[in-house]
Amino acid sequence: MNILFIIPEEYEGARWGGVTTYSLHTARYLCEHGDTVSILTPGRKYEQYKRHGIHIYKICDDNKYTIFDKIIRKISPTVSTRIRWQRSVLQFVRTHDAFTIIEAPEWGSSTLFLSLHKLSKIVVRLHRSWYQYQKDNALPIALEARILHIFEWFSVLFADAVTSPTVFMKSQYSWLESLFKMINKKIEFIPNGIPMHHAHTVKPSDPKPKRILFIGRLEVAKGCECLIRAIEKVIQAVPTVQVSIIGEDTRMYINNVYCSYKSHLVSYVRNKKMGKNIRFIPRVRNSQLYRYYKTCSVFVISSVGCENSPMSLLEAISYNIPIVGSNAGGIPEIINETQAGLIYSQGDSDDLADKILVLLNDTHLQEDILRNIEKRKYSYDIVRTASLTKMFYLKCSS
């Protein structure tokens, strides 16, 4: 098969989120097993090269504006940028070999024009829409965000097939499932997958200081403030606990002003005199995360809202690390499927602190969790999930 993955964030760019991580893992597996695989992303200049056997294409805005472009750009630069990206994707596909399958997330609405021209079979994968991202982060939602939401909604509606990494996100589109059945289109649950690693190296009885790990963007929707408030309570019971918060800073809307969310969090930590226990670490490469995973006692995923299938959660599970996760979005189904840890009520810092303390103090529970993860984590092995993806592609193309 000739497969194209479209990623609306730059490959090897400064911002590399879950959409890119999922796409690369799947693309690499399919390529290694005989498929021709390409990745299309935005870039600062036109580039074409191969990485791990995958064709990488970067396309940039040509800065040629029609009268229509100029009007839209004056009204809303964000909407203009999105339309020009959709059009660039269409032009790229028209000038390259016919792809059997083209997959893209609904975020970015990359396939909207492609779906209308029916050049290839289009598969849209449900991640989390831009509108929902802003809502979860309590950001002001302007008219242009609603317009982009409509673009994303239509990109899902016009697709030939849809996949979702969680049952939760699929349930958010129950209306679509009913419609697709009527018009003989497919919507299917296929979990995200990652390469699985050897057993976790820290034993529950390890006398070294207890270490808690959080990995994710520093933003409201990731529940960072709830985590820090919980740690305040944890420190009272375990004064030597060490917490690593790894992730890039973002600008959030706090007290009616946009500001650095990291600065907001650091200020709280300093005021509460928790600087000796909590360390903020700028985003690190995936290849460097292992040293943090292998030394942590508990991994916390503290998201709120419609978090879908966070890759950091799957990575922690792959290393057999006990989890404390919120009941937001698709997080509970992943933790329950792998029996990887405890679930708390999202936004409740007291409940989160209690669950963390239970895991830190109960070595028998930790040992049970480690055994459960090792047995059940392979539901999210890239070998399995990419094989399910390939079978789904074959059904779509037949």
C-alpha positions as CSV (number, residue, x, y, z in Angstrom):
1,M,0.0,0.0,0.0
2,N,1.0,3.6,-0.6
3,I,0.2,5.5,2.6
4,L,0.4,9.2,3.4
5,F,0.3,10.5,6.9
6,I,-0.5,14.2,7.2
7,I,0.7,15.9,10.4
8,P,-0.4,19.6,11.0
9,E,2.7,20.3,13.1
10,E,6.2,20.4,11.7
11,Y,8.1,17.1,11.6
12,E,11.3,17.6,13.8
13,G,10.0,21.0,14.7
14,A,10.1,22.8,18.0
15,R,6.6,21.5,18.9
16,W,6.2,17.8,18.7
17,G,3.0,16.4,20.4
18,G,1.0,13.2,20.6
19,V,-0.3,13.4,17.0
20,T,3.3,13.4,15.6
21,T,4.4,10.6,18.0
22,Y,1.5,8.4,17.1
23,S,1.9,9.0,13.4
24,L,5.7,8.3,13.4
25,H,5.4,5.0,15.4
26,T,2.7,3.8,13.1
27,A,4.4,5.0,9.9
28,R,7.7,3.4,10.8
29,Y,6.1,0.0,11.6
30,L,4.2,0.0,8.3
31,C,7.3,1.0,6.4
32,E,9.3,-1.8,8.0
33,H,6.7,-4.3,7.0
34,G,6.6,-3.5,3.3
35,D,4.4,-0.5,2.7
36,T,5.4,2.7,1.0
37,V,4.9,5.4,3.6
38,S,5.2,9.2,3.3
39,I,4.7,12.0,5.8
40,L,3.5,15.5,4.9
41,T,4.0,18.4,7.3
42,P,4.3,22.1,7.3
43,G,7.8,23.5,7.2
44,R,9.7,26.8,7.0
45,K,10.9,25.8,3.5
46,Y,10.2,23.1,0.9
47,E,12.1,19.9,1.8
48,Q,12.1,16.3,0.8
49,Y,14.2,13.5,2.3
50,K,14.0,10.0,3.7
51,R,14.2,9.0,7.4
52,H,14.0,5.4,8.5
53,G,12.8,4.5,4.9
54,I,9.9,7.0,5.2
55,H,9.5,9.8,2.6
56,I,9.3,13.1,4.5
57,Y,7.8,16.1,2.7
58,K,7.7,19.6,4.1
59,I,5.7,22.3,2.4
60,C,5.5,26.0,3.2
61,D,3.3,28.9,2.4
62,D,4.3,30.3,-1.0
63,N,3.1,33.8,0.0
64,K,1.1,34.2,-3.2
65,Y,-2.3,35.7,-2.2
66,T,-5.4,36.0,-4.3
67,I,-7.9,38.7,-3.7
68,F,-10.0,36.1,-1.7
69,D,-6.9,35.2,0.4
70,K,-6.2,38.9,1.2
71,I,-9.8,39.4,2.3
72,I,-9.8,36.4,4.5
73,R,-6.4,37.2,5.9
74,K,-7.6,40.7,6.8
75,I,-10.7,39.3,8.6
76,S,-8.9,36.4,10.3
77,P,-5.2,35.5,9.8
78,T,-5.8,32.2,11.6
79,V,-8.6,31.1,9.3
80,S,-6.6,32.2,6.3
81,T,-3.6,30.1,7.4
82,R,-5.8,27.1,7.8
83,I,-7.4,27.5,4.4
84,R,-4.0,27.9,2.7
85,W,-2.7,24.8,4.5
86,Q,-5.7,22.8,3.2
87,R,-5.2,24.0,-0.3
88,S,-1.4,23.3,-0.1
89,V,-2.2,19.7,0.9
90,L,-4.6,19.3,-2.0
91,Q,-2.0,20.6,-4.5
92,F,0.7,18.3,-3.0
93,V,-1.5,15.2,-3.4
94,R,-2.5,16.2,-7.0
95,T,1.2,16.4,-8.0
96,H,2.4,13.1,-6.4
97,D,1.8,9.4,-7.0
98,A,-1.7,8.2,-6.1
99,F,-1.9,7.2,-2.4
100,T,-4.0,4.2,-1.4
101,I,-4.8,5.8,2.0
102,I,-4.3,9.3,3.4
103,E,-4.6,9.6,7.2
104,A,-4.8,12.9,9.2
105,P,-6.2,14.0,12.5
106,E,-9.4,16.1,12.6
107,W,-7.3,18.7,14.3
108,G,-6.0,20.9,11.5
109,S,-8.8,19.8,9.1
110,S,-6.0,18.9,6.6
111,T,-8.1,16.6,4.5
112,L,-11.1,18.9,4.0
113,F,-10.4,19.8,0.3
114,L,-9.0,16.3,-0.4
115,S,-12.3,14.7,0.7
116,L,-14.2,16.8,-1.7
117,H,-12.0,15.9,-4.7
118,K,-12.0,12.1,-3.9
119,L,-8.3,11.6,-4.9
120,S,-7.7,8.9,-2.4
121,K,-9.4,7.1,0.5
122,I,-9.3,9.5,3.4
123,V,-9.1,8.3,7.0
124,V,-9.5,10.9,9.7
125,R,-8.2,10.0,13.2
126,L,-10.0,11.6,16.2
127,H,-7.5,13.2,18.5
128,R,-8.9,16.4,20.1
129,S,-10.2,19.4,18.1
130,W,-8.7,22.8,18.4
131,Y,-12.0,24.1,19.8
132,Q,-12.0,21.4,22.5
133,Y,-8.4,22.2,23.3
134,Q,-9.3,25.9,23.9
135,K,-12.3,24.9,26.0
136,D,-10.3,22.5,28.2
137,N,-7.7,25.2,28.8
138,A,-10.3,27.8,29.7
139,L,-9.1,30.0,26.9
140,P,-11.4,32.7,25.4
141,I,-13.1,31.2,22.4
142,A,-13.3,33.7,19.6
143,L,-15.4,33.4,16.4
144,E,-12.4,32.2,14.4
145,A,-12.0,29.2,16.8
146,R,-15.6,28.3,16.0
147,I,-15.0,28.6,12.3
148,L,-12.0,26.2,12.6
149,H,-14.2,23.9,14.6
150,I,-16.6,23.8,11.7
151,F,-13.8,23.0,9.3
152,E,-12.7,20.1,11.5
153,W,-16.3,18.9,11.9
154,F,-16.7,18.7,8.1
155,S,-13.3,17.1,7.6
156,V,-14.6,14.2,9.8
157,L,-18.0,14.1,8.1
158,F,-16.6,14.0,4.6
159,A,-13.9,11.4,5.3
160,D,-14.2,7.9,3.9
161,A,-13.5,6.4,7.3
162,V,-12.8,7.5,10.9
163,T,-10.7,5.9,13.6
164,S,-10.5,6.7,17.3
165,P,-7.8,5.8,19.8
166,T,-10.2,5.6,22.7
167,V,-13.8,4.4,23.2
168,F,-14.4,7.7,25.0
169,M,-13.6,9.9,22.0
170,K,-15.6,7.6,19.7
171,S,-18.6,8.0,22.0
172,Q,-18.3,11.8,21.5
173,Y,-19.2,11.2,17.8
174,S,-22.1,8.8,18.4
175,W,-24.2,10.8,15.9
176,L,-21.5,10.1,13.3
177,E,-21.5,6.4,13.9
178,S,-25.2,6.2,13.2
179,L,-24.8,8.3,10.1
180,F,-21.8,6.3,8.8
181,K,-23.8,3.0,9.2
182,M,-26.5,4.5,6.9
183,I,-24.1,5.5,4.2
184,N,-21.8,2.4,4.5
185,K,-18.8,4.2,5.9
186,K,-16.5,2.9,8.7
187,I,-15.7,4.2,12.2
188,E,-13.5,2.1,14.4
189,F,-11.7,2.1,17.7
190,I,-8.0,1.4,17.2
191,P,-5.8,2.3,20.2
192,N,-2.6,4.3,20.0
193,G,0.5,2.2,20.2
194,I,4.1,2.5,21.1
195,P,7.2,0.2,21.3
196,M,7.2,-1.7,24.6
197,H,10.1,-1.7,26.9
198,H,11.6,-4.1,29.5
199,A,10.4,-4.2,33.0
200,H,10.6,-1.1,35.3
201,T,14.0,-1.0,37.1
202,V,12.9,0.6,40.4
203,K,11.6,-1.9,42.9
204,P,8.8,-0.8,45.3
205,S,11.1,-1.5,48.3
206,D,13.9,0.8,46.9
207,P,15.1,2.9,49.9
208,K,16.0,5.9,47.7
209,P,13.7,9.0,47.8
210,K,10.3,8.5,46.3
211,R,10.1,10.2,42.9
212,I,7.0,11.4,41.1
213,L,7.0,12.1,37.4
214,F,4.8,14.3,35.2
215,I,5.4,14.7,31.5
216,G,3.3,17.0,29.3
217,R,2.8,20.6,28.2
218,L,2.4,23.1,31.1
219,E,-1.2,24.1,30.6
220,V,-4.5,24.2,32.4
221,A,-5.9,21.1,30.6
222,K,-3.0,19.0,31.8
223,G,-4.0,19.7,35.4
224,C,-0.6,21.0,36.5
225,E,-1.9,23.2,39.2
226,C,-4.0,20.4,40.7
227,L,-0.9,18.3,40.8
228,I,1.2,20.9,42.5
229,R,-1.5,21.5,45.1
230,A,-1.7,17.7,45.7
231,I,2.1,17.6,46.1
232,E,1.8,20.2,48.9
233,K,-0.2,17.6,50.9
234,V,2.1,14.7,49.9
235,I,5.1,16.6,51.2
236,Q,3.5,16.8,54.7
237,A,3.5,13.0,54.8
238,V,6.7,12.3,52.8
239,P,9.0,15.3,53.2
240,T,11.7,13.8,51.0
241,V,9.5,13.2,48.0
242,Q,11.0,14.5,44.7
243,V,8.8,15.6,41.8
244,S,9.9,16.2,38.2
245,I,7.6,18.2,36.0
246,I,8.8,17.9,32.4
247,G,7.3,19.9,29.5
248,E,7.3,23.0,27.4
249,D,5.7,26.3,28.7
250,T,2.5,27.7,27.1
251,R,0.6,30.9,27.4
252,M,-2.6,30.5,29.4
253,Y,-5.4,32.9,30.3
254,I,-5.0,33.4,34.1
255,N,-6.9,36.1,35.9
256,N,-8.1,37.6,32.6
257,V,-4.5,38.0,31.3
258,Y,-2.4,35.9,29.0
259,C,0.8,34.8,30.8
260,S,3.5,32.2,31.0
261,Y,1.9,29.3,32.7
262,K,5.2,28.0,33.9
263,S,5.9,31.3,35.6
264,H,2.4,31.1,37.3
265,L,3.2,27.6,38.6
266,V,6.8,28.4,39.7
267,S,5.4,31.4,41.6
268,Y,3.0,29.2,43.5
269,V,5.8,26.6,44.3
270,R,8.0,29.4,45.6
271,N,5.3,30.9,47.7
272,K,4.6,27.5,49.3
273,K,8.3,26.9,49.8
274,M,8.2,23.6,47.8
275,G,11.2,24.4,45.6
276,K,13.4,21.7,47.2
277,N,10.8,19.1,46.2
278,I,9.5,20.2,42.8
279,R,11.8,20.6,39.8
280,F,10.6,22.1,36.5
281,I,12.5,20.6,33.5
282,P,12.2,22.0,30.0
283,R,11.0,19.7,27.4
284,V,13.5,16.9,26.6
285,R,13.8,14.6,23.6
286,N,12.0,11.3,23.7
287,S,15.3,9.5,23.5
288,Q,16.3,11.2,26.8
289,L,13.2,10.5,28.7
290,Y,14.2,7.0,29.7
291,R,16.5,8.2,32.5
292,Y,13.5,9.9,34.1
293,Y,11.1,7.0,33.7
294,K,13.6,4.4,35.1
295,T,14.0,6.3,38.4
296,C,10.4,7.3,39.2
297,S,8.2,5.6,41.7
298,V,4.8,6.9,40.4
299,F,3.7,8.6,37.2
300,V,0.9,11.1,37.4
301,I,-1.4,12.0,34.5
302,S,-3.6,14.9,35.9
303,S,-5.5,16.1,32.8
304,V,-9.0,17.6,32.9
305,G,-11.6,17.8,30.2
306,C,-11.5,15.7,27.0
307,E,-8.0,14.3,27.2
308,N,-8.0,11.5,24.6
309,S,-5.1,9.1,24.7
310,P,-2.0,10.8,26.1
311,M,1.2,9.3,24.7
312,S,3.1,10.0,28.0
313,L,0.6,7.7,29.8
314,L,1.3,4.9,27.3
315,E,5.1,5.5,27.6
316,A,4.9,5.2,31.4
317,I,2.9,2.0,31.1
318,S,5.5,0.6,28.6
319,Y,8.1,1.0,31.4
320,N,5.8,-0.7,33.9
321,I,5.4,2.4,36.1
322,P,2.5,2.6,38.5
323,I,0.1,5.3,37.5
324,V,-2.2,7.8,39.2
325,G,-4.5,9.2,36.6
326,S,-7.6,11.4,36.5
327,N,-11.0,10.2,35.3
328,A,-10.8,12.7,32.4
329,G,-11.6,11.5,28.8
330,G,-9.9,8.3,27.7
331,I,-7.5,8.0,30.7
332,P,-9.6,5.7,32.8
333,E,-10.2,3.1,30.1
334,I,-6.4,2.9,29.4
335,I,-5.6,2.5,33.1
336,N,-8.4,0.0,33.6
337,E,-7.4,-2.0,30.5
338,T,-3.9,-2.4,31.7
339,Q,-4.7,-2.4,35.5
340,A,-1.8,0.1,35.7
341,G,-2.8,2.1,38.8
342,L,-5.4,4.3,40.6
343,I,-7.9,6.8,39.3
344,Y,-8.9,10.0,41.0
345,S,-11.6,12.6,40.4
346,Q,-10.2,15.2,37.9
347,G,-9.5,18.5,39.5
348,D,-9.6,17.2,43.1
349,S,-6.2,17.8,44.5
350,D,-7.0,16.1,47.8
351,D,-8.1,12.9,46.1
352,L,-5.0,13.0,43.9
353,A,-2.8,13.4,47.0
354,D,-4.5,10.5,48.7
355,K,-4.0,8.2,45.7
356,I,-0.3,9.2,45.3
357,L,0.3,8.4,49.0
358,V,-1.4,5.0,48.7
359,L,0.9,4.1,45.9
360,L,4.0,5.4,47.5
361,N,3.3,3.6,50.8
362,D,1.8,0.3,49.8
363,T,4.6,-1.8,48.3
364,H,2.3,-4.9,47.9
365,L,-0.1,-2.8,45.8
366,Q,2.8,-1.5,43.7
367,E,4.0,-5.1,43.1
368,D,0.5,-6.2,42.0
369,I,0.3,-3.3,39.6
370,L,3.7,-4.0,38.1
371,R,2.7,-7.6,37.5
372,N,-0.6,-6.6,36.0
373,I,1.0,-4.0,33.6
374,E,3.6,-6.5,32.4
375,K,0.8,-9.0,31.5
376,R,-1.7,-6.5,30.0
377,K,0.3,-3.6,28.5
378,Y,0.7,-5.3,25.1
379,S,-2.8,-4.2,24.1
380,Y,-0.9,-0.9,23.3
381,D,2.1,-2.5,21.6
382,I,2.8,-0.8,18.3
383,V,3.0,-4.3,16.7
384,R,-0.6,-4.9,17.6
385,T,-2.0,-1.4,16.9
386,A,-0.2,-0.9,13.6
387,S,-1.4,-4.4,12.5
388,L,-5.0,-3.3,13.3
389,T,-4.4,-0.1,11.4
390,K,-3.2,-2.0,8.4
391,M,-6.2,-4.3,8.4
392,F,-8.5,-1.3,8.7
393,Y,-6.8,0.3,5.7
394,L,-7.3,-2.8,3.7
395,K,-11.0,-2.9,4.5
396,C,-11.3,0.8,3.5
397,S,-9.5,0.4,0.2
398,S,-11.3,-2.8,-0.9
